[in-house]
């Protein structure tokens, strides 16, 4: 038996819970709301098609395609390896 995480959505038609499992990310047997899933978990469900177990409506999971990374200054206490 392997570990996974679950992403939970509410059906836009009838508000029934839609659960989708993913093996991307930490696989810590946690459940995340779709709007609050960590990037590593969200990447595993992006583009998937899901169906509501109650009303049978189908939906495609969408999200941002580009992530903008930035830099913040480190505190003196933060560990950071020097790279040449």
Steps between C-alpha positions, in 0.01 A plus 500: 500500500642837403444848639328788326341839569143602422374822345139591579272714284132593532292426192399838349160352409386327819779572758572128560861426594722377217817328619800425280811316615851584386842350555682824425626706791576367848243215494431548870137379491377859537191658345523849349231731367551561129562870552758434775697200373880539502657537156659156518157341558308725259735410216387138524133578437528794258325415174321194641130449431274418796132411526262578784384182674154649556397695188753347253614842373856488366768760559858560394738611775668824396748736654778742419748375242786729602644552845709808565781440746667778695782556745486615861795595718604229745509563871842447655363193679388325177719217379617541145769314313740707294512407133783603269 
